[in-house]
Amino acid sequence: MQDLRVSLVQQALAWEDPADNRQQFAALLDAQRPDTDLIVLPEMFTTGFSMNALANAEEPGGETEQWLRAMAERHACAVTGSIAVREGDDVFNRLLFATPDTLFHYDKRHLFRMAGEHKRYAPGRDRVIIKWRDWRIKPEVCYDLRFPVFSRNRQDYDLLFYVANWPAPRAAHWRSLLVARAIENLACVVGVNRIGRDANDIDYSGDSMAIDARGEVVADLRDRATIETVTFSAQDLASYRERFPAYMDADEFLLSDP
């Protein structure tokens, strides 16, 4: 297992303008050319957190999926973020994880009812683990962060990451829960949020973070528009788990569908 380099991309988003957002992210990545294994973009990075689900939804294989695949090939790494995707009569808040050769996806399970997301989008059902460059990676989306049973490490992942549009008034929750997920799961954790104000006058303070398995913050982007790359040490992770195998005393549980 090799070290894993992860690039956190924290930016403002153009409201419901996929072409503009794709162009802005492409220009940013092309200018900085991060030396990385995984580039993480925010939740709904082409539109902002819009409840206009049908109007914004792309079909599977649509322009943004193709764009992510092209970015992955261009930068020789994985690129991930979520968008609205329509399948049949349902629209999903779907995280796409593109590598130069393959596309994986995870549909957001916990929908943010306080914004009516549960009325506009269908919930995901599947727990997804992605194998990438020897790391076992679990993707989740924003509100999923509040539900530790779903995030529980069954000794099947090394990195847990979240893409988000997490509003500034609850920034303390975001920061605290990201650290908690790392500590309780003996895993590295990354959370990538947006900044700026959206068309609903909701402010986002960013606070994208990378945290090691001990709960130590190794990157904190605060409210900056920036890209920051961190390296997670495979040896450090393995050594810590060996020295402190709390997972061996974990309670058994079953996860039921909503």
N, C-alpha and C positions, 0 to 999 in steps of 0.2 A: 504494500500500500504506500503510494507516494504522497508527498505533501499536496495540498489543494489550495490553489489561489482563487480567490473569489473577489469580484469587482462589484461594489455597491454603487448604483447609479441613482443619485437623488436629484430630481429636477422638478420644476413646475410643468403642468400639462396644459395643452390647448384644449378647450372644451369642445367635445364632440367633433374633433377634426383629426381623424386618423392620418391623413396624408401629411399634415403639418407635423404631428408628433413623430411619425416615422422618420420624416426628413430631419427633424431636430436631433433625434437620438442617433441617427446614422452619421450626421455631421460631427456630433460630439465624440462618438466612438472612433470615427476615422481620424479625427484630430489628435486624440489622446493615445490611440492604439494600445490599450492596456495589455500587458503581458500576463495572461490570466487563463484559468481553466473554465470559469463560469462567470457570466455577466448577468446581474440580476436587476431587472427593471421593476417599476412599481406595479401595483394592481391597476387594471383597466388603463394601461399606459397610453392607449390610443384615443381615449375619450374623456378621461376623468370618471368619477364615480357617478355615472348617469343612470337614472331609472328609466330612460327611454330605450328599453331593452330591444324591442323589435326594430326600431329605427336604426340602432347602432350595430346590431348583430351581424356578424359575418358568417358565411357558410364554412364548414370544414374545408381546408385547402385554400381559403381565401387570401386576400392580399397580405394581411399581416402575418399569417402563417408562412407564406412564401418569403416575406421580408425577413422573418426570424431565421428561416433556414439559410437565406443568403448571408445574413450577418454572422451566423455560426460558421459558415464556410469561409467567409472573408477573414474572420478573426481567429479561426482555427480553435474554437472553444464552444462551449454550450452557451446559449442565450435564452433567458426566460423572463416571463411576465404574463399577466392575465389580460384577457379581452372578453367581450361578449360574443358567444358563438351559438348559432341556431342549429338545432337538430330536430327535424320534424316540427312539432308544435311547441317545443321547449327551447328556451334560451338559457344557457349556462354561463356563469362567470368562470371562464375556463383558463387555467394556467397552462400555457404552452411551454414546453422545454425542448428546445431545438439543439441538436448537435449537428456537426457536418454531415452525418449519415442518417440520423434517426430523429423522429419526433415523438415525444411523450406528452401526455396531458393529464391534468388533475382538475376535476370540477369542484368548486368551492362547496363544502358541505354545510357550513353554518352561515345562513343568510341573515343579513343585518336588518331585523324587523323594524328597528327604530327609524329606518329610512324607507321602509316598504320594499326592501330587496326581495323578501320572501313572496311578495305578490307579483313580482316582475320576472324573477328567475327561478329555475328549477334547482333543487339541491342535488349535489353530487352524492354518490353512494359509496364510492370505492376509496379505500386507503391505498395510496400509491407510494411505492419505493422505486427509485431510479438508481441504477448502477452507472456511475460515470467516473472514469479514470480511477478505478479501484475504490471509490467512495460510494457508500450507500446513502442516498439522499432522499429525504422526505419533504415534498413541497406542500405548503399550506397557504391560505389566503386570508389576510386581515382578521376578520371576526373569529376565525378558527382559533386564534391565539388565546381566546378566553376559555377554551374547553380542553383542559389538560388530559382528560381520559382519551380523547381522540388523538392527542399529540403524544401519548405515552410511547416510550421506546420499548419495543418488544425484543430488544437486542438485535434489531434488524436495520438500524440506520446509524450513521456517523454524523451527518449534518442535517439539521432541521432548518428550513428557511421559510420566511413569510414575505409575501409581497402585499402592499397595503395602500389604502387611502384612509389613514387614521387621523381624525381631526385633532387639532391642537388642544382643545379643552381637556382631552383625555390622554395627553402625552405621557403623564406620569404612569398611567396604567400600562401603556405600550412599553415603556422603558422597564418597568418592574417585571412585567410578565415575560418579556424576552429573556431577562436574566434568570427568572425562575425556571423557564423551560430548559435552559442549558443545565442548570444545577440538578434538577430532578431527573433529567434524562441522560446525564453523563454524556452529553453530545455537544458539538459545536452548533451555534445558532446564529443565523443572519436574519435581520429584518430590514427591508427596504421600503421606505415610505416616500410620498411625494412632498413637495413644498408648495407655497403659493396659496391663492384663493380661487375657488371654483365659481361657477355661474350661480350657485345657490348661496353665495356669500359665506361659505364654510372655509375656514383657514386651516392650513396644514403646516405643522412646524418641522416636518422631516423627522429628525431623531433616528435616522437609519443607523443601525448598530451591528457590529460583529462581536460575538462573545465566545470564549472558549469553554470547554467542558467543566472547568472549575468555577465558571460564572464570572470570569475576569473579562472586562470590556477591552477588546483589542482595537476597536475602531468606533468612533462616535462622530457622526457627520453633523450633529446639531441641526442648524437651519441653513446650511450652505448648499448652493447648487454646485455639485461636484461629483467626481468619480473617485472612489478610494478603493484600492486593492489590498487585501489582507492575505496572509499565508497561514493556513492551519497546518500544524505539524502532525503528521500521522503518528510519529513516534511518541510525541507528547500525549496524544489522545490515548494511545494503547497503554502507555505507562501509567497514566492517571487511573484508567479503568482497572488496571491490575492492582494498583495500590489501594484503591477505594471502591471495591466492587459492591456498592450499595444495591445494585440491581438484583443481587442474589437473595435479598430479603424482601423483594417487592411482592405485593399482594396480587393474587390471580384476579382476573376480571373478564367479563364478556362485554362486547360492544354491540348494541342492537341498532338496527336501522331506524331513522326518525320516522 
